[in-house]
Amino acid sequence: MIPRFFCPFPLHPGATVELAAEATHHALKVLRVGAGDTAILFDGRGGQWQATLHPAGKALRATLHEFDETDCESPLALTLVQALPASDKMDWVVQKAVELGVRRVQPVTAKRSLIRLSGERAERRVEHWRNIAIAACEQSGRNRVPAVAPILDLPQYLGFAAQENGLRFVCAPGAAGSLRDLAAPVVPISLLVGPEGGFEESELLAARAAGFHPIGLGPRVLRTETAGLGALAAMMALWGDW
């Protein structure tokens, strides 16, 4: 498989660019690329470039050749709104959500969230998740990097969401609503997923007041890191490009 690398700057035909330090390390130390090897570069604006690699000491340059308009974005405009889980579970959620085709990830803090981040710690963690999203695009063939938004408290997010257009769902074990009973939406979709202990009743009421429709995901209770991804996969199978 031809390696793929994200460039955080606009790419132009015929240019020779230097890859970022992390991409260079991965290419030289892990993939063991050599002079003249082929790679694919993308800048997040859509499409991708075929390029020839030129190692130069600890640096790695790439000369751009043919542009390919290939895009594998889902027709569904999906936002995953994930209440922060414990440990490094959010890393897994971001990675797999990007692979599944989500366009945006919005982390939120709920009353039962086991971790709480603010200030510089929150900024560093969000930047870490953005890098995970980039790596997931490199692996999965996506040429547009989904946004990972700054962490918001749930009430703050719900206030914003109530003013947005689109279809909104909240995962609620035992809810009567089912995705397969709905027609394919033609508007953006937001999916709200609770933390390990679930949402408190007051939070579910607030979500419903903000336009979120409760949906169930079958007779089994899913973990927080499973529920959102399972729902995203179901949406892709029912309404997307699967």
HELIX and SHEET records of a PDB file:
HELIX    1   1 ALA A   21  HIS A   25  1                                   5    
HELIX    2   2 HIS A   26  VAL A   30  3                                   5    
HELIX    3   3 LYS A   89  LEU A  100  1                                  12    
HELIX    4   4 GLY A  119  SER A  140  1                                  22    
HELIX    5   5 LEU A  154  ALA A  161  1                                   8    
HELIX    6   6 LEU A  179  ASP A  181  5                                   3    
HELIX    7   7 GLU A  201  ALA A  209  1                                   9    
HELIX    8   8 THR A  224  TRP A  239  1                                  16    
SHEET    1   A 5 ARG A   4  PHE A   6  0                                        
SHEET    2   A 5 THR A  38  PHE A  42  1                                        
SHEET    3   A 5 GLN A  48  ALA A  56 -1                                        
SHEET    4   A 5 ALA A  59  ASP A  68 -1                                        
SHEET    5   A 5 THR A  16  GLU A  18 -1                                        
SHEET    1   B 6 ALA A 147  VAL A 148  0                                        
SHEET    2   B 6 ARG A 104  THR A 109  1                                        
SHEET    3   B 6 LEU A  78  ALA A  83  1                                        
SHEET    4   B 6 ILE A 189  VAL A 193  1                                        
SHEET    5   B 6 LEU A 167  CYS A 171  1                                        
SHEET    6   B 6 PHE A 212  ILE A 215  1                                        
SHEET    1   C 3 ALA A 147  VAL A 148  0                                        
SHEET    2   C 3 ARG A 104  THR A 109  1                                        
SHEET    3   C 3 LEU A 152  ASP A 153  1                                        
END                                                                             
